[in-house]
Amino acid sequence: MTTPVLLIVDVQDAIDDPVWGRRGQPDMETRIAAMLVAWRGKRLPIVHVRHDSTDPSSPYRPGQAGNHFKRQVAPETGEPVVDKRANSAFIGTDLMDVLEELQASQLVVTGVLLENSVDATVRMAHGLGFDVVIAADAVASIDRTDHNGKLWPAEDVHALSLAVLGQDYATITDSKSIIEALP
């Protein structure tokens, strides 16, 4: 049986900064926290990804309060933390080494932003041969304006992003179903 690795992408205080605008999926942190309890209770592997932005104005930049993990989903001692500077958690990081050490074949992905870093990480994970599962209620999106000036609510961005990723790159389900299926 495959041991699922819980991958938590960029769930840092920076996501609450007003620069991002309105975020949908307000229960994301609660869902991830529940998944963490289940993973820790079964001693399953967890990997945290921290975005260390190189943009001087980013709330994700090291040294800013936003760079800290959100308290309710923060890593515990012994849980690997992968620091990234690009959108995909695989680019310029030691994530692949961490996953090889864990003998990972299945990744359960949570975090922010679904349409950015989560998307880039999921697509790359699939391309590298991982079985990828996305907890739809444990990822979040923000309102987006397209190139024609149309505002797309976070809920629509979320739904479309999940639809696209679910066609070719990942299995889409919810946190409760994932927890219930844990080995």
C-alpha positions as CSV (number, residue, x, y, z in Angstrom):
1,M,0.0,0.0,0.0
2,T,1.2,3.5,-0.8
3,T,2.0,5.8,2.1
4,P,0.6,9.3,1.3
5,V,2.9,12.3,1.9
6,L,1.0,15.4,3.0
7,L,2.5,18.4,1.2
8,I,1.5,21.8,2.6
9,V,2.4,24.6,0.2
10,D,3.0,28.2,1.3
11,V,0.5,28.3,4.2
12,Q,2.1,31.4,5.8
13,D,0.8,34.5,7.4
14,A,1.5,36.4,4.2
15,I,-1.6,35.0,2.6
16,D,-3.7,37.2,4.8
17,D,-2.0,40.4,3.6
18,P,-4.4,42.8,1.8
19,V,-2.1,42.8,-1.2
20,W,-3.8,39.5,-2.3
21,G,-7.3,40.9,-2.2
22,R,-10.2,38.7,-1.3
23,R,-9.5,35.0,-0.7
24,G,-12.1,32.3,-1.0
25,Q,-12.1,29.0,0.9
26,P,-12.0,30.5,4.4
27,D,-11.9,27.0,6.1
28,M,-8.7,26.0,4.3
29,E,-6.5,26.2,7.5
30,T,-9.1,24.3,9.5
31,R,-9.1,21.5,6.9
32,I,-5.3,21.3,6.8
33,A,-5.1,21.3,10.6
34,A,-7.5,18.3,10.7
35,M,-5.4,16.6,8.1
36,L,-2.3,17.3,10.1
37,V,-3.9,15.7,13.2
38,A,-4.7,12.6,11.2
39,W,-1.2,12.3,9.6
40,R,0.5,12.9,12.9
41,G,-1.7,10.4,14.7
42,K,-0.8,7.7,12.1
43,R,2.9,8.9,12.0
44,L,2.6,9.5,8.2
45,P,5.1,11.8,6.4
46,I,4.4,15.5,6.2
47,V,6.4,18.1,4.2
48,H,5.9,21.8,4.6
49,V,6.9,24.2,1.9
50,R,7.8,27.8,2.8
51,H,7.8,30.5,0.1
52,D,10.8,32.8,0.6
53,S,10.1,35.5,-1.9
54,T,12.9,37.5,-3.5
55,D,10.6,40.4,-4.2
56,P,11.4,43.2,-1.7
57,S,7.8,44.2,-1.5
58,S,6.4,40.7,-0.9
59,P,4.8,39.8,2.4
60,Y,6.4,36.3,1.8
61,R,9.9,37.8,1.9
62,P,12.2,36.4,4.7
63,G,12.4,38.8,7.6
64,Q,8.8,39.9,7.2
65,A,6.1,38.7,9.6
66,G,4.2,37.1,6.7
67,N,7.1,34.7,6.1
68,H,6.1,32.7,9.2
69,F,3.9,29.6,8.9
70,K,0.3,30.0,10.0
71,R,0.2,28.9,13.6
72,Q,-2.5,26.2,13.2
73,V,-0.6,24.4,10.5
74,A,3.0,25.1,11.5
75,P,5.6,22.3,11.3
76,E,6.5,20.3,14.4
77,T,10.0,19.1,15.2
78,G,11.2,16.6,12.7
79,E,8.8,17.5,9.9
80,P,10.8,18.6,6.8
81,V,10.6,22.2,5.6
82,V,11.4,23.0,2.0
83,D,12.3,26.6,1.2
84,K,11.4,27.8,-2.3
85,R,11.8,30.9,-4.3
86,A,9.9,30.0,-7.5
87,N,6.3,29.0,-8.0
88,S,6.9,25.2,-8.1
89,A,8.1,23.6,-4.9
90,F,10.4,21.4,-7.1
91,I,12.4,24.3,-8.7
92,G,15.7,25.1,-7.0
93,T,14.8,23.2,-3.8
94,D,15.6,19.9,-2.1
95,L,12.0,18.6,-2.3
96,M,12.9,15.8,-4.6
97,D,15.6,14.6,-2.2
98,V,13.2,14.8,0.7
99,L,10.5,12.8,-1.2
100,E,13.1,10.2,-2.3
101,E,14.2,9.8,1.3
102,L,10.6,9.3,2.3
103,Q,10.2,6.8,-0.6
104,A,7.1,8.8,-1.7
105,S,5.0,7.9,-4.6
106,Q,1.7,9.6,-3.6
107,L,1.4,13.3,-2.7
108,V,-1.6,14.8,-1.0
109,V,-1.4,18.5,-1.8
110,T,-2.8,21.4,0.2
111,G,-2.1,25.1,0.4
112,V,-2.1,28.4,-1.5
113,L,-2.5,29.6,-4.0
114,L,-4.3,26.9,-6.0
115,E,-4.0,28.7,-9.3
116,N,-0.3,29.6,-8.7
117,S,2.2,27.6,-6.5
118,V,-0.1,24.6,-5.9
119,D,-0.9,24.3,-9.6
120,A,2.8,24.6,-10.6
121,T,3.8,22.0,-8.0
122,V,1.0,19.6,-8.9
123,R,1.8,19.7,-12.6
124,M,5.5,19.1,-12.0
125,A,4.8,16.3,-9.5
126,H,2.6,14.6,-12.0
127,G,5.3,15.0,-14.7
128,L,7.8,13.4,-12.3
129,G,5.6,10.4,-11.9
130,F,3.9,11.0,-8.6
131,D,0.3,10.0,-7.9
132,V,-1.1,13.4,-6.9
133,V,-4.3,14.0,-4.9
134,I,-5.6,17.5,-4.2
135,A,-7.8,18.1,-1.1
136,A,-10.2,20.6,-2.8
137,D,-11.3,22.1,0.5
138,A,-7.7,22.4,1.8
139,V,-6.5,24.7,-1.0
140,A,-7.4,28.3,-1.6
141,S,-7.7,30.8,-4.4
142,I,-8.1,34.6,-4.6
143,D,-10.2,36.9,-6.8
144,R,-8.5,37.4,-10.2
145,T,-8.9,39.9,-13.0
146,D,-8.3,38.6,-16.5
147,H,-6.6,40.4,-19.4
148,N,-9.9,41.8,-20.5
149,G,-10.5,43.4,-17.1
150,K,-13.2,40.9,-16.0
151,L,-13.1,40.1,-12.3
152,W,-13.4,36.3,-11.5
153,P,-14.4,35.5,-7.9
154,A,-12.1,33.2,-6.0
155,E,-14.8,30.5,-5.9
156,D,-14.8,30.5,-9.8
157,V,-11.0,30.6,-10.0
158,H,-10.9,27.7,-7.5
159,A,-13.5,25.6,-9.4
160,L,-11.9,26.1,-12.8
161,S,-8.4,25.4,-11.5
162,L,-9.6,22.1,-9.9
163,A,-11.4,21.1,-13.1
164,V,-8.3,21.6,-15.2
165,L,-5.9,19.9,-12.7
166,G,-8.4,17.1,-12.3
167,Q,-8.5,16.2,-16.0
168,D,-4.8,15.3,-16.4
169,Y,-2.7,16.0,-13.3
170,A,-4.4,14.9,-10.1
171,T,-7.3,13.2,-8.3
172,I,-9.6,15.8,-6.8
173,T,-11.4,14.9,-3.5
174,D,-12.0,16.5,-0.1
175,S,-10.1,16.4,3.2
176,K,-12.6,14.2,5.0
177,S,-12.5,11.5,2.3
178,I,-8.7,11.6,2.3
179,I,-8.6,11.2,6.1
180,E,-11.0,8.3,6.0
181,A,-8.9,6.5,3.4
182,L,-5.6,6.8,5.3
183,P,-3.8,3.5,5.9
